[in-house]
Amino acid sequence: MKKIILSATAFIMLFSCQNEETESTAPSTNSIVQRGCASHEVLEAQLKADPTLALRMNEIEAFTQKAMLTNRLVNGKVEIPVVVNVLYRTAAQNISLAQIQSQIDVLNQDFNATNSDYNSVPALFSGVKANVGITFVLQSVVRKSTNTTSWSTNNAMKKSAKGIAPTTPTTVLNMWSCNMGGGILGYAQFPGGAPSTDGIVIDDNAFGNIGTASAPFDLGRTATHEVGHWMNLRHIWGDANCGSDLVSDTPTHNTANYGAPAYPHYSTCTGTPVEMTMNYMDYTDDAGMYMFSNGQKSRMAVIFVSGGARAGFGI
């Protein structure tokens, strides 16, 4: 397992020196075969548009590291109100309340270690698998008919002109269900971004585990992955070859894993560790991801304590 030592300068570079990627606005289909999360690309665009964001995120990271060292953690006393914003052009995209509730149920299972596959975690990682202990409650559903065929990652779905503006984002998790396009299943805004664009976006074909949810992303794990970002988790490979996810108890991954990798899957990084491919912050299919680590739990908990980036949700 790895140590996390990060200076302020290195942290800013971590979020400002990746290669830019262009967004796709091609219509999506039900045939996406590899997970596509645009959270990192959205972050890169936000960092470019707002140079002060890197400084705010650096302050959040410094607070996170200090809080974890001093055990200033919430310990499972956080309940997250959720508003789901549904943007639809077709009747199928106007997903049902039952499908929406299925997603809330999946989040509660995955963040409280009651998911049926939790006990499938290999013995190698059983000592670090975590019950995060955060719950989610559906507060309301907002629906809007639209002529937009597919949405990109420019946050247009979060603006009232064409989409739905977020509801009190400092105290409510806003989720948007819409037809993303471009092979993207979803994306999230990391802590530190503007409240007007805060929340997570999920393609309607990956929302919940019934209705329009389409295999292999039909178990609701796209939202689990994106909520992880919203709670300050990085991709497990650190969005770089053998990069850092800023968590000490996850193995170093050389890159993203797709599909359903056979266990054990060895990293090509120093020490060739067995990769934690079943972690929610990898890119495997929904059926292939079913755990957070204790280090990730601590990192998520910190943002809800007094002075944390999402303290409005905490105790």
C-alpha positions as CSV (number, residue, x, y, z in Angstrom):
1,M,0.0,0.0,0.0
2,K,1.2,3.5,-0.7
3,K,2.0,6.6,1.3
4,I,0.5,9.9,0.3
5,I,2.9,12.8,0.5
6,L,1.8,15.8,-1.6
7,S,3.1,19.4,-1.5
8,A,0.9,22.3,-2.4
9,T,2.7,22.8,-5.7
10,A,2.5,19.1,-6.6
11,F,-1.2,19.0,-5.8
12,I,-2.0,22.0,-8.1
13,M,0.1,20.3,-10.9
14,L,-1.9,17.1,-10.4
15,F,-5.0,18.8,-11.5
16,S,-3.6,21.2,-14.1
17,C,-1.1,19.2,-16.2
18,Q,-3.2,16.5,-17.8
19,N,-3.9,16.4,-21.5
20,E,-7.1,18.1,-22.6
21,E,-9.8,16.1,-24.3
22,T,-12.6,17.4,-26.6
23,E,-16.2,16.7,-25.7
24,S,-18.4,14.6,-27.9
25,T,-22.0,15.6,-28.7
26,A,-22.9,12.5,-30.7
27,P,-26.2,10.9,-29.7
28,S,-25.8,8.0,-27.3
29,T,-27.2,4.5,-27.7
30,N,-27.8,1.6,-25.5
31,S,-24.6,-0.1,-26.8
32,I,-21.9,1.5,-24.7
33,V,-19.5,-1.3,-23.9
34,Q,-16.9,0.5,-21.8
35,R,-17.4,2.8,-18.9
36,G,-16.9,6.5,-19.7
37,C,-16.7,9.0,-16.9
38,A,-16.0,12.6,-17.8
39,S,-15.4,13.9,-14.3
40,H,-11.7,14.5,-14.8
41,E,-12.2,16.2,-18.2
42,V,-14.9,18.5,-16.7
43,L,-12.5,19.3,-13.9
44,E,-9.8,20.2,-16.4
45,A,-12.1,22.6,-18.2
46,Q,-13.2,24.2,-14.9
47,L,-9.5,24.6,-13.9
48,K,-8.8,26.3,-17.2
49,A,-11.8,28.6,-16.9
50,D,-11.2,29.5,-13.2
51,P,-7.6,29.6,-12.1
52,T,-8.7,30.1,-8.4
53,L,-10.3,26.6,-8.4
54,A,-6.9,24.9,-8.1
55,L,-6.1,27.0,-5.0
56,R,-9.5,26.1,-3.5
57,M,-8.9,22.4,-4.2
58,N,-5.5,22.7,-2.8
59,E,-6.9,24.1,0.5
60,I,-9.5,21.3,0.5
61,E,-6.8,18.7,0.1
62,A,-4.6,20.2,2.9
63,F,-7.7,20.2,5.2
64,T,-8.4,16.6,4.2
65,Q,-4.9,15.4,5.0
66,K,-4.8,17.2,8.3
67,A,-8.3,16.1,9.4
68,M,-7.5,12.4,8.6
69,L,-4.4,12.7,10.7
70,T,-6.3,14.1,13.7
71,N,-9.3,11.7,13.3
72,R,-11.8,14.6,12.7
73,L,-14.2,12.3,11.0
74,V,-18.0,12.2,10.8
75,N,-18.2,8.4,11.5
76,G,-21.4,7.7,9.6
77,K,-23.7,10.5,10.8
78,V,-24.4,12.1,7.4
79,E,-27.7,11.8,5.6
80,I,-27.7,13.2,2.0
81,P,-31.0,14.7,0.7
82,V,-31.2,14.1,-3.1
83,V,-33.1,16.0,-5.8
84,V,-33.2,14.1,-9.1
85,N,-33.6,16.3,-12.2
86,V,-35.0,14.4,-15.2
87,L,-34.5,15.9,-18.7
88,Y,-36.3,14.0,-21.4
89,R,-37.0,14.2,-25.1
90,T,-38.7,10.8,-25.4
91,A,-41.1,9.0,-23.1
92,A,-38.5,6.4,-22.3
93,Q,-36.0,9.1,-21.1
94,N,-38.7,10.3,-18.6
95,I,-37.6,7.6,-16.2
96,S,-40.1,6.4,-13.6
97,L,-40.2,7.2,-9.9
98,A,-39.5,3.5,-9.3
99,Q,-36.4,3.7,-11.4
100,I,-35.2,6.8,-9.6
101,Q,-35.9,5.1,-6.2
102,S,-33.9,2.0,-7.3
103,Q,-30.9,4.3,-7.8
104,I,-31.3,5.7,-4.3
105,D,-31.6,2.2,-2.9
106,V,-28.3,1.2,-4.7
107,L,-26.5,4.1,-3.3
108,N,-27.6,3.2,0.2
109,Q,-26.5,-0.4,-0.3
110,D,-23.1,0.5,-1.8
111,F,-22.3,3.2,0.8
112,N,-23.4,1.0,3.7
113,A,-21.9,-2.3,2.7
114,T,-25.3,-4.1,2.3
115,N,-24.8,-4.7,-1.4
116,S,-25.1,-8.4,-2.1
117,D,-21.7,-8.7,-3.7
118,Y,-19.8,-7.0,-0.8
119,N,-18.7,-10.4,0.5
120,S,-17.1,-11.1,-2.9
121,V,-14.2,-8.9,-2.0
122,P,-11.1,-11.0,-2.1
123,A,-9.3,-12.0,1.1
124,L,-6.4,-9.8,0.2
125,F,-8.5,-6.7,0.5
126,S,-10.9,-7.9,3.2
127,G,-9.0,-5.9,5.9
128,V,-9.6,-2.6,4.1
129,K,-13.1,-3.0,2.7
130,A,-15.3,-0.3,4.2
131,N,-18.8,0.5,5.3
132,V,-18.8,4.2,4.5
133,G,-22.0,4.7,6.6
134,I,-23.5,7.6,4.6
135,T,-27.2,7.4,3.7
136,F,-29.3,9.0,0.9
137,V,-32.9,10.1,0.9
138,L,-34.9,11.2,-2.1
139,Q,-36.2,14.6,-1.4
140,S,-37.9,15.4,-4.8
141,V,-38.0,14.9,-8.5
142,V,-38.0,17.7,-11.0
143,R,-38.9,16.9,-14.6
144,K,-38.6,18.9,-17.8
145,S,-39.3,18.1,-21.5
146,T,-36.6,19.2,-23.9
147,N,-35.8,19.2,-27.6
148,T,-32.2,18.4,-26.9
149,T,-31.2,15.2,-28.5
150,S,-28.1,14.6,-26.3
151,W,-26.1,16.5,-23.7
152,S,-22.4,17.0,-23.5
153,T,-20.2,17.9,-20.5
154,N,-20.7,21.7,-20.7
155,N,-23.2,21.7,-17.8
156,A,-26.0,23.0,-20.0
157,M,-28.4,20.5,-18.3
158,K,-27.8,22.4,-15.1
159,K,-28.9,25.8,-16.4
160,S,-32.5,26.8,-16.5
161,A,-32.4,28.0,-20.2
162,K,-32.4,24.5,-21.5
163,G,-32.1,22.3,-18.4
164,I,-32.9,22.4,-14.7
165,A,-31.0,24.6,-12.2
166,P,-29.8,22.8,-9.1
167,T,-31.9,22.9,-5.9
168,T,-30.0,24.4,-2.9
169,P,-26.7,22.6,-3.8
170,T,-24.9,23.5,-0.6
171,T,-27.3,21.2,1.3
172,V,-28.7,18.9,-1.4
173,L,-27.1,16.5,-3.8
174,N,-28.5,17.2,-7.2
175,M,-28.5,14.4,-9.8
176,W,-29.4,14.9,-13.4
177,S,-30.8,12.1,-15.6
178,C,-30.5,12.7,-19.3
179,N,-29.3,11.3,-22.6
180,M,-25.5,12.1,-22.4
181,G,-24.2,11.0,-25.8
182,G,-20.6,10.6,-26.8
183,G,-20.2,7.3,-24.9
184,I,-20.3,9.1,-21.6
185,L,-22.1,7.4,-18.7
186,G,-21.8,10.3,-16.3
187,Y,-19.7,12.9,-14.6
188,A,-19.5,14.7,-11.2
189,Q,-18.3,18.0,-9.9
190,F,-15.5,17.7,-7.3
191,P,-15.7,19.7,-4.0
192,G,-14.6,23.3,-4.6
193,G,-16.5,24.0,-7.8
194,A,-19.2,26.6,-8.2
195,P,-22.6,25.8,-6.5
196,S,-24.5,26.6,-9.7
197,T,-23.0,23.5,-11.4
198,D,-22.6,21.2,-8.4
199,G,-23.9,17.6,-8.5
200,I,-23.7,14.6,-10.7
201,V,-25.0,13.7,-14.1
202,I,-26.0,10.2,-15.2
203,D,-27.1,8.9,-18.6
204,D,-30.7,7.6,-18.3
205,N,-29.5,4.2,-19.6
206,A,-27.2,3.9,-16.6
207,F,-29.6,5.3,-13.9
208,G,-30.7,2.8,-11.3
209,N,-31.2,-0.9,-11.9
210,I,-34.6,-1.2,-13.6
211,G,-36.4,0.5,-16.5
212,T,-34.1,2.0,-19.1
213,A,-30.9,0.8,-17.3
214,S,-28.9,-1.1,-19.9
215,A,-26.3,-3.9,-19.4
216,P,-23.5,-3.9,-18.5
217,F,-24.2,-0.6,-16.6
218,D,-27.6,-1.6,-15.2
219,L,-26.8,-2.1,-11.5
220,G,-26.7,1.6,-10.5
221,R,-22.9,1.7,-10.0
222,T,-22.4,4.6,-12.3
223,A,-24.0,6.9,-9.7
224,T,-21.9,5.2,-6.9
225,H,-18.8,6.0,-8.9
226,E,-19.8,9.6,-9.6
227,V,-21.0,10.2,-6.0
228,G,-17.5,9.0,-5.0
229,H,-16.1,11.9,-7.1
230,W,-18.6,14.3,-5.6
231,M,-17.3,13.2,-2.2
232,N,-13.7,13.9,-3.3
233,L,-12.5,10.5,-4.5
234,R,-10.2,10.3,-7.6
235,H,-10.1,7.5,-10.1
236,I,-8.1,4.6,-8.6
237,W,-5.3,5.0,-11.1
238,G,-5.0,8.7,-10.4
239,D,-5.7,9.6,-14.1
240,A,-2.1,9.0,-14.9
241,N,0.1,6.0,-15.6
242,C,0.8,4.6,-12.1
243,G,-0.7,7.8,-10.6
244,S,-1.9,8.5,-7.1
245,D,-5.6,8.5,-6.0
246,L,-4.5,10.3,-2.8
247,V,-5.5,7.2,-0.8
248,S,-3.0,5.1,1.1
249,D,-4.7,1.7,1.3
250,T,-5.5,1.2,-2.4
251,P,-2.9,-0.4,-4.7
252,T,-1.2,1.6,-7.4
253,H,-2.9,0.9,-10.7
254,N,-1.1,1.5,-14.0
255,T,-4.4,2.6,-15.7
256,A,-8.1,2.0,-15.8
257,N,-9.6,-1.5,-16.0
258,Y,-12.6,-2.3,-18.1
259,G,-15.2,-5.1,-18.3
260,A,-14.8,-7.8,-15.7
261,P,-11.1,-8.5,-15.1
262,A,-10.2,-11.9,-13.7
263,Y,-8.7,-11.9,-10.2
264,P,-5.8,-11.5,-9.5
265,H,-5.0,-8.7,-11.9
266,Y,-1.5,-7.5,-11.5
267,S,-0.3,-3.9,-11.9
268,T,2.7,-3.1,-14.1
269,C,3.7,-0.4,-11.6
270,T,6.5,-0.8,-9.0
271,G,6.1,-3.9,-7.0
272,T,3.5,-5.3,-9.4
273,P,0.7,-5.2,-6.7
274,V,-2.6,-6.9,-7.2
275,E,-5.0,-4.2,-8.4
276,M,-8.2,-3.5,-6.6
277,T,-10.3,-3.9,-9.8
278,M,-13.5,-4.3,-7.7
279,N,-13.2,-0.8,-6.3
280,Y,-16.0,1.6,-7.3
281,M,-13.5,4.1,-8.5
282,D,-12.1,1.9,-11.3
283,Y,-13.8,1.6,-14.8
284,T,-15.1,-1.9,-14.6
285,D,-18.6,-3.0,-15.5
286,D,-21.3,-2.5,-12.8
287,A,-21.0,-6.2,-11.9
288,G,-17.2,-5.9,-11.4
289,M,-17.2,-3.1,-8.8
290,Y,-18.4,-3.6,-5.2
291,M,-16.2,-2.0,-2.6
292,F,-14.7,1.2,-1.2
293,S,-11.6,1.1,1.0
294,N,-11.2,2.5,4.5
295,G,-8.9,5.1,3.2
296,Q,-11.5,6.2,0.7
297,K,-14.1,6.2,3.5
298,S,-11.9,8.6,5.6
299,R,-11.3,10.8,2.6
300,M,-15.1,11.1,2.0
301,A,-16.0,11.6,5.6
302,V,-13.6,14.6,6.0
303,I,-15.6,16.8,3.6
304,F,-18.6,16.7,5.9
305,V,-16.9,17.8,9.2
306,S,-17.0,21.4,10.4
307,G,-14.8,23.4,8.0
308,G,-15.0,20.7,5.3
309,A,-16.0,21.4,1.7
310,R,-19.5,19.9,2.2
311,A,-20.0,20.8,5.9
312,G,-23.6,21.8,5.1
313,F,-24.4,18.1,4.8
314,G,-22.6,17.1,8.0
315,I,-23.3,17.0,11.7
